[in-house]
Amino acid sequence: MTRIAIVGGGPAGYEAALVAVQLGATVTVVERDGVGGQCVLADCVPSKTFIATSEAMTELSEADRVGVHAGEVVSVRTPEVHARVKALALAQSADISRSLGRAGVQVLLGSACLKGGGKVEVTGEDGEQQLLEADVILLATGAHPRVVPGAEPDGERILDWRQLYDLPELPERLVVVGSGVTGAEFASAYLAMGSQVSLVSSRERVLPGEDSDAAEVLQAVFERRGMNVVRGRAAGVERTADGVVVRLTDGSTVEGSHALMTVGSIPNTDDLGLENAGVTLTEGGFVQVDRVSRTTAPGIYAAGDCTGVLMLASVAAMQGRIAMWHALGEAVAPMRLGTVAANVFTDPEVASVGVTQKQVESGTVQAQGVRLPLATNARAKMQGITDGFVKLFCRPGSGTIVGGVVVAPKASELILAVSLAVQNGLTVDQVAHTFAIYPSLSGSLTEAARQLMLHES
């Protein structure tokens, strides 16, 4: 029976464990923070739970569009919100732990270090050590928030995103440093909950890695709702008597009661003994892997944020599954990053999959596209939705759908139809001939396909 040792119990680790057991392997998972890893305990699950509260606040604040007036009694009870965030994270961790237990996976709480020759030294919470021998090792150690020198988090006024849920009250004036996905999500959430928010962006717009049309819509929404979007790069953060001052490289400053640092992540690859096993790291410190999650060392795989491959929970989980399928001799197709759907949980949400506008405009990919504003959609009118759009790209001639973007409330749900089309090579004709509910936001997707049919003819 094949012995599998998995270092890290996040989505990559626990999904890999379940696949490996299903295929008859003996599996041990080593996790130092708790089952589910930081994704469940401190990152993705808590942040999206927190954002759910902000979504409720947005719906109430904009309910007057449909004739509902909430008055001035609506408020956020911070201790209740934070308690719910933490409770749900622990509940999710417990659910995963029970699933692993039922499957027969052994879970060891502690830290791991590779010793070479398929050996993994585990140091438990009590300091005791034991040596695991494995035929296959999977590294799934995740990543942690990057720290900017001169802006080290203190857990009180200068924060990373894992420290937010220990605050006694919502920040009165929050300065978010970093306008990528994490920064935009928290800036959007705190704005909806009533904090004054300044978003410091080192690029010309928010969400520099996303569709430019989507980013423009989102930034316009942010500014209309009162967010102060500041162009500049943070040089440091200083505490004052009652808050913080964020110093920018151009000499200007932004003041607030709290600063949230969202400037990227660093892979957890230190102190793992990778040099003992011959595992190669990239220049950024990530574990180098191929498309079936193999590292440069025989018998050692890696998955999740420690690899730097599209740092999404869904990608981490699939990397872990692919690693086990490959290691245990199952037929497996290499991961196709072009079919991975991603979502930014702002308000409105920004979801995308496949070919991008930038690739089309640069000539890297030959495709035709169409963009339809949601403002013309009947269901959007009924719900008072004025911001957002759907965008589809297809191959000239064949009409095969190769990508799309949705900016809308619950875009994370709407993008599935586009993902199915991209994954399965559907054409605009096939989507256009598919029934959509009337009225529905998804009707804009079939309408976009019909318009691309016209472009094809």
DOVEXRO-670678 format. One record per residue (C-alpha): residue in one letter; x negated, y, z negated. Coordinates in pm, whole numbers, plus 50000, padded with zeros to 5 digits. Example, Ala and Ser with C-alpha at 12.3 -4.5 7.8 and 13.67 -1.06 7.14 Angstrom:
<nodes>
A487704955049220 S486334989449286 
</nodes>
This chain:
<nodes>
M500005000050000 T498615034050102 R497745056949811 I498565093749864 A497325121849638 I499005155549690 V497465186449532 G500275211749491 G503975206949426 G505475234749638 P507555229249954 A504625214250146 G503775190849861 Y507175178449749 E508545174250102 A505415154850198 A505805133149888 L509385123749974 V508405114250330 A505435093750215 V507475073949961 Q510115067550224 L507375052350440 G506235029350162 A503255047950017 T502365052549650 V502355089849581 T500935111549305 V501545149249304 V499285171849098 E500795205849014 R499435230848762 D502365255648747 G505415233148758 V507315212749016 G508275234549310 G505105254949276 Q504975292649285 C507385293149581 V510195280649359 L509075294849026 A507815329549118 D507995337749489 C510635328049745 V513435314749524 P513285342949265 S512965370549524 K515915358349730 T517995354049413 F517145389849319 I518025401649670 A521445384849637 T522245410149363 S521175438849588 E523425425449864 A526395426749628 M525515462749543 T525315472049912 E528705456549984 L530255476249698 S528555508849790 E529745506350150 A533195492050076 D534805525850139 R534325518850511 V537165493850485 G539285513350237 V537965499049909 H536705524249652 A534675509549366 G534445541949170 E531565549648936 V531745519148708 V529495496448914 S526075491348755 V523175467048750 R522495450048416 T518805443248457 P518365417648177 E521255397148320 V519825398848671 H516355388448559 A517745360748338 R519715347248634 V516615348648856 K514525329148608 A517265304148526 L517925296248890 A514205291548958 L513905267148667 A517055249048777 Q515695245249129 S512405232148989 A514315207048776 D516355195549077 I513175189149276 S511595171448980 R514595148148953 S514445141049327 L510775131649305 G511435110248998 R514275091349165 A512025084949465 G509275070849246 V506755098849288 Q504325103148998 V503885139748896 L500855150548695 L500805185448542 G497305199848563 S494615211648803 A492765190849060 C489255189949203 L488065168549495 K485055147049416 G484485131849759 G485095096349872 G488845099449829 K488545107549458 V490505135349287 E489715146048933 V492775158148745 T492475179648434 G495705178848239 E497285206648036 D495735191447724 G492255191847880 E492055154547931 Q490695142448264 Q491545113148485 L490305102148823 L492695094149107 E491605072749400 A493465079649722 D493435067850080 V494925101050194 I494755135150028 L497045164450108 L496045199449999 A499125221049938 T497825246649691 G499575277749825 A498375313549782 H498535342549537 P499035380449568 R496025399649696 V494655425949458 V493415459549583 P490365471849386 G491445502349190 A495065490649184 E494875459948963 P498325449548832 D498855453548458 G502345438648438 E503825471048303 R503535499448553 I501355484848829 L502925452348944 D502685423949188 W505895407249302 R505585379249046 Q505755403848753 L508965422148843 Y511315399548650 D509705407648314 L510625444648332 P513225455148074 E514935479048319 L514925486748690 P512135510648793 E513515545848810 R511085556749082 L509395527449256 V506445531449491 V506095500549712 V502615497649864 G502715476950182 S505435476950448 G505205440950563 V507905415350497 T507525413750117 G507265451350077 A510255458250301 E512395432250123 F511765445949775 A512015482149889 S515405474250042 A516595455549731 Y515575481949477 L517025509749693 A520375491749697 M520265487349318 G519825524449259 S516075529949224 Q514435558749404 V512035541549643 S508945553549827 L507485528750076 V503825533950165 S503105520850515 S499595519450656 R501035514551004 E503175537451216 R506355519351116 V507685494250868 L507455457250953 P504535461251196 G504545424151273 E508205422651374 D510155432651683 S509655470051737 D513345476651809 A514295458451489 A511735477551285 E513005510951419 V516585502251324 L515525491350975 Q513405522050911 A516245544551024 V518595526750782 F516065530150500 E515625567250555 R519365573450594 R519945556950258 G517375579050090 M514115559550101 N510935579850135 V508755562350396 V505175575150360 R502525569450625 G499135561650474 R496805536050320 A496545532349944 A493095538449794 G494095532049433 V496765535149168 E496385553748839 R498635552348535 T499925584648387 A501705591648059 D505075581248202 G504365565048536 V501865560648818 V500135580349089 V499295562349413 R496275578249581 L496085575349961 T492895575150166 D493735609150318 G493715624849971 S497475627949931 T499385611749645 V502755595449578 E504155595949225 G506555571549066 S507495553748747 H506125520448878 A504025507749169 L504625474449341 M501645460749533 T502635439849837 V499425438750038 G499205402550141 S498175369249993 I494935350649920 P494775312649967 N494275291349656 T491145273549776 D488665281849500 D487575255649246 L489075227049447 G485745210449525 L486325213749897 E482585214549957 N482355179849800 A484745166150060 G483505184650370 V486645205850416 T485995236450634 L487515270350556 T488235298650799 E486665333150761 G489735343650564 G489285314950319 F492165293850453 V491865256450505 Q491225249350872 V493805225151016 D494915212151353 R498505209451477 V499135177351281 S497755192250957 R494365174450962 T491405192250806 T487815187250922 A487365159650664 P488605124250743 G491635114150539 I492275149350411 Y495215170050531 A496425204850433 A499775222450455 G501465254350348 D500145288750263 C496625276250190 T496305270550568 G497495305350669 V499745290650939 L502925311950943 M503275315650566 L506915304650542 A508455278350315 S510065261250614 V506725258850795 A504975246150482 A507555218750441 M507265208150805 Q503465208250788 G503655185250487 R506065161450659 I503965160750977 A500845153250772 M502475122650615 W504035110350937 H500625112251104 A498675097550814 L501045068150779 G501125059351148 E504515073151246 A505085088551588 V504885126151541 A504885156651765 P502485185051682 M504125215751533 R505435240351792 L505055274451632 G507015289951918 T510205273651788 V509855285451427 A512605309151315 A511755336251062 N513855360650865 V513245392750674 F515765395150388 T516315432650402 D519645449650459 P520305444850746 E518345412550787 V515885408051074 A515715372851222 S513635361351518 V512505330551703 G510365323152007 V509095348052263 T508715384052145 Q509315417752309 K505585424752283 Q504715393252477 V507175402352751 E506025438552779 S502345428552791 G502985403153067 T501805374352849 V505185357752903 Q507435361853205 A510955366853075 Q514075387553118 G515855402052821 V519055418852714 R519935437752396 L523495443152273 P524285466751983 L526535452351714 A528505484751708 T530425472452014 N531305438851853 A534935436351739 R534145418151411 A531415443451332 K533925471751377 M536375454451144 Q533705450250876 G532335485250915 I528955473451048 T527285500551255 D523595490151249 G521975460851427 F521835442251755 V521265408651921 K518545403452179 L517925373252402 F515045364352635 C515195338652915 R512915325553192 P513465341353534 G514975316553774 S515765288053537 G517555309353277 T516045288852994 I516335307552666 V512875312952517 G513465337252232 G515715361152052 V516115386451773 V519125393451552 V519415424151329 A522575420951122 P523995411550784 K523245374150746 A521045373751054 S519395343550890 E522575324050967 L523165337951315 I519645330051438 L520295292551417 A522195293351747 V519205309351918 S516815284951748 L518835255551879 A518705270152228 V514935275852214 Q514185241952055 N516275222652308 G515615242952622 L519205254552669 T519965279052948 V521915311352936 D524615293953143 Q525045267252877 V525245292452594 A527555315052793 H529945286052850 T530025277452480 F533095288352287 A532495314852021 I535075323851757 Y536925356351825 P536325378851649 S532855369651521 L529365384051516 S528165352451691 G530295363051987 S527565388352068 L525175359452132 T527395343952397 E528035378552544 A524265384352568 A523925351152748 R526675361352994 Q524865393753067 L521645374753132 M523575352853376 L524395384153570 H520745393953571 E519865359453702 S522315361053993 
</nodes>
